[in-house]
Amino acid sequence: MATLDVGLKILGELETNALSLEILLDHLDRLVPFVGAGLSFDFGYPSWTELLEDLADQAGLRDRVDSLLANYQFEEAAEELSTSLSNLFDATLRRIFGDRKLPRPLSKGAVRHVPRIARGPVLTTNFDRVLEAAFEDAGCRFRQVLPGPRIREAHQALQLGDPFLLKLHGDYFYSESRVLTLQEYTREYGNPDPEKIDFKLPLPSVIDQALGGYPLLFLGCSLKNDRTTRVIAQIAMKPERVGTVHFALLPASDSGLDRRKQLDAWHIFPVFFRTGEFERIDQFLRFLADAVARRPGGRADPVVIADVPHAQSRPLPQTLAALLTAVCEPRGSITLTPQQIAELVQHKPENFTEYRLARIAEWSQPRYQLDRRFVSLTLLIDRGEDTQGVRWAGLESRRFNDHQRPR
């Protein structure tokens, strides 16, 4: 079955799915996931509305907050709650978004497939650390995690396509990096009105750079009338952004004509799944990850996820057997603890297969991960000792951007 047909079988041939998915598959090599709160629901983290309603109940401000939320005034609601609850506001955020509730390794959730889709940066507005956990479990920790105060460092990383996590609105633990209240929003964007934000400030300029430089894939984002969406819409509709494409995975309830026209104005191609069938999000992201792995230079399913201290306990013979199965299966995977890796490395192999398995385990650890940022290398060809003129000559017409394939 063709790749496009497989994707449509998962999503259903709803509205413009065939066209949007075909274009999405053409952009797999450069997709940058933009992850919202929806991908954290599997782990008990709340949506922004649920979070503010919970805080409103504590502050006795439920009617007032409900009124603000009905008009998408999330930051105004957060501002009133922060003022009313004071220190309790920060303490509650740390309790709700703390990563102690995360099961490790992650055993469920569509977010597990994001590490195999992303080839470079990942953007999120989430406060939690679900993405950090997913990438660590996949054996490809982010080289950098850049929340609020470090947002300036993102410009160069975006240019290089580095695999880093850009937490646009900060991290739950560090209140100075957070963008949740109206005062915090105004501090980072320069104006509470999304149509009057200051693009000279670090955060808006980084979002502008990301939207202009990469096709984004919005996951777990409602893309409704909140301030962040309005900022994205304003940037996307700039005249110089004509020709830029982005994508969003949305429920079919969002597929009305007016909604599709709105997304089209923002240069967003939506792919819809049947409303309420959230298991299709997991299935679709697995499908995309497998499609990326089949591309030249794609990241195959992880054979070994090393240095994860919560892996299944096994005696050495079972570890060898499980690793061999993972290596032989086209989409095999296995999680090994540092202790299991040490046992494999120290084990005296009885045959060549055991030797190879030990090397695979050892070299799959994160510290052996190859750095793919070879964008300025020159390949010199040895023309032989008897050549006239320069013996070592470059290939001016070909550019090599990694270890595997020329351009």
ChimeraX attribute file (.defattr): number of C-alpha atoms within 10 A of each C-alpha:
attribute: neighborCount
match mode: 1-to-1
recipient: residues
	/A:1	5
	/A:2	6
	/A:3	15
	/A:4	15
	/A:5	15
	/A:6	13
	/A:7	22
	/A:8	19
	/A:9	11
	/A:10	17
	/A:11	24
	/A:12	18
	/A:13	16
	/A:14	14
	/A:15	16
	/A:16	14
	/A:17	19
	/A:18	18
	/A:19	13
	/A:20	18
	/A:21	22
	/A:22	15
	/A:23	15
	/A:24	24
	/A:25	16
	/A:26	10
	/A:27	17
	/A:28	20
	/A:29	18
	/A:30	17
	/A:31	23
	/A:32	28
	/A:33	24
	/A:34	20
	/A:35	23
	/A:36	20
	/A:37	19
	/A:38	17
	/A:39	21
	/A:40	21
	/A:41	13
	/A:42	13
	/A:43	15
	/A:44	11
	/A:45	23
	/A:46	17
	/A:47	15
	/A:48	15
	/A:49	15
	/A:50	11
	/A:51	16
	/A:52	21
	/A:53	21
	/A:54	14
	/A:55	23
	/A:56	22
	/A:57	13
	/A:58	16
	/A:59	17
	/A:60	13
	/A:61	16
	/A:62	17
	/A:63	11
	/A:64	12
	/A:65	23
	/A:66	18
	/A:67	12
	/A:68	16
	/A:69	19
	/A:70	10
	/A:71	10
	/A:72	16
	/A:73	17
	/A:74	21
	/A:75	23
	/A:76	19
	/A:77	26
	/A:78	26
	/A:79	16
	/A:80	18
	/A:81	24
	/A:82	18
	/A:83	12
	/A:84	17
	/A:85	17
	/A:86	11
	/A:87	10
	/A:88	15
	/A:89	17
	/A:90	15
	/A:91	13
	/A:92	17
	/A:93	18
	/A:94	18
	/A:95	13
	/A:96	17
	/A:97	22
	/A:98	17
	/A:99	16
	/A:100	10
	/A:101	12
	/A:102	18
	/A:103	12
	/A:104	15
	/A:105	19
	/A:106	17
	/A:107	10
	/A:108	11
	/A:109	17
	/A:110	22
	/A:111	24
	/A:112	24
	/A:113	22
	/A:114	22
	/A:115	27
	/A:116	23
	/A:117	25
	/A:118	21
	/A:119	22
	/A:120	20
	/A:121	26
	/A:122	27
	/A:123	22
	/A:124	23
	/A:125	21
	/A:126	24
	/A:127	27
	/A:128	24
	/A:129	17
	/A:130	22
	/A:131	23
	/A:132	17
	/A:133	21
	/A:134	23
	/A:135	19
	/A:136	21
	/A:137	26
	/A:138	27
	/A:139	23
	/A:140	21
	/A:141	21
	/A:142	20
	/A:143	11
	/A:144	15
	/A:145	17
	/A:146	21
	/A:147	25
	/A:148	21
	/A:149	15
	/A:150	15
	/A:151	21
	/A:152	16
	/A:153	15
	/A:154	25
	/A:155	15
	/A:156	10
	/A:157	17
	/A:158	20
	/A:159	12
	/A:160	14
	/A:161	18
	/A:162	20
	/A:163	23
	/A:164	22
	/A:165	23
	/A:166	26
	/A:167	24
	/A:168	22
	/A:169	22
	/A:170	25
	/A:171	24
	/A:172	25
	/A:173	17
	/A:174	14
	/A:175	15
	/A:176	13
	/A:177	22
	/A:178	22
	/A:179	23
	/A:180	21
	/A:181	19
	/A:182	18
	/A:183	16
	/A:184	20
	/A:185	22
	/A:186	17
	/A:187	13
	/A:188	21
	/A:189	22
	/A:190	19
	/A:191	15
	/A:192	18
	/A:193	13
	/A:194	20
	/A:195	13
	/A:196	12
	/A:197	17
	/A:198	16
	/A:199	15
	/A:200	11
	/A:201	14
	/A:202	20
	/A:203	22
	/A:204	21
	/A:205	18
	/A:206	21
	/A:207	20
	/A:208	19
	/A:209	16
	/A:210	20
	/A:211	19
	/A:212	20
	/A:213	16
	/A:214	19
	/A:215	23
	/A:216	25
	/A:217	25
	/A:218	22
	/A:219	24
	/A:220	21
	/A:221	19
	/A:222	17
	/A:223	18
	/A:224	12
	/A:225	13
	/A:226	16
	/A:227	19
	/A:228	15
	/A:229	15
	/A:230	17
	/A:231	20
	/A:232	17
	/A:233	21
	/A:234	16
	/A:235	22
	/A:236	22
	/A:237	15
	/A:238	12
	/A:239	8
	/A:240	10
	/A:241	16
	/A:242	13
	/A:243	9
	/A:244	17
	/A:245	21
	/A:246	26
	/A:247	25
	/A:248	23
	/A:249	20
	/A:250	21
	/A:251	19
	/A:252	19
	/A:253	12
	/A:254	16
	/A:255	19
	/A:256	10
	/A:257	10
	/A:258	10
	/A:259	13
	/A:260	17
	/A:261	13
	/A:262	12
	/A:263	19
	/A:264	15
	/A:265	14
	/A:266	22
	/A:267	20
	/A:268	23
	/A:269	23
	/A:270	27
	/A:271	25
	/A:272	26
	/A:273	26
	/A:274	18
	/A:275	12
	/A:276	10
	/A:277	11
	/A:278	12
	/A:279	13
	/A:280	18
	/A:281	24
	/A:282	17
	/A:283	16
	/A:284	21
	/A:285	21
	/A:286	19
	/A:287	18
	/A:288	20
	/A:289	23
	/A:290	20
	/A:291	20
	/A:292	23
	/A:293	17
	/A:294	13
	/A:295	12
	/A:296	10
	/A:297	13
	/A:298	17
	/A:299	18
	/A:300	17
	/A:301	21
	/A:302	21
	/A:303	24
	/A:304	23
	/A:305	22
	/A:306	27
	/A:307	21
	/A:308	19
	/A:309	15
	/A:310	15
	/A:311	18
	/A:312	13
	/A:313	13
	/A:314	13
	/A:315	9
	/A:316	14
	/A:317	10
	/A:318	11
	/A:319	21
	/A:320	19
	/A:321	13
	/A:322	16
	/A:323	24
	/A:324	18
	/A:325	15
	/A:326	19
	/A:327	18
	/A:328	11
	/A:329	11
	/A:330	11
	/A:331	13
	/A:332	17
	/A:333	18
	/A:334	21
	/A:335	26
	/A:336	23
	/A:337	18
	/A:338	17
	/A:339	13
	/A:340	23
	/A:341	23
	/A:342	14
	/A:343	15
	/A:344	23
	/A:345	17
	/A:346	10
	/A:347	13
	/A:348	11
	/A:349	14
	/A:350	8
	/A:351	8
	/A:352	9
	/A:353	12
	/A:354	18
	/A:355	15
	/A:356	13
	/A:357	19
	/A:358	22
	/A:359	14
	/A:360	18
	/A:361	24
	/A:362	19
	/A:363	14
	/A:364	19
	/A:365	19
	/A:366	16
	/A:367	13
	/A:368	9
	/A:369	12
	/A:370	8
	/A:371	9
	/A:372	14
	/A:373	14
	/A:374	12
	/A:375	11
	/A:376	10
	/A:377	11
	/A:378	15
	/A:379	14
	/A:380	12
	/A:381	11
	/A:382	12
	/A:383	13
	/A:384	10
	/A:385	9
	/A:386	7
	/A:387	10
	/A:388	8
	/A:389	8
	/A:390	10
	/A:391	14
	/A:392	13
	/A:393	13
	/A:394	12
	/A:395	11
	/A:396	9
	/A:397	6
	/A:398	11
	/A:399	15
	/A:400	16
	/A:401	16
	/A:402	16
	/A:403	12
	/A:404	9
	/A:405	10
	/A:406	9
	/A:407	8
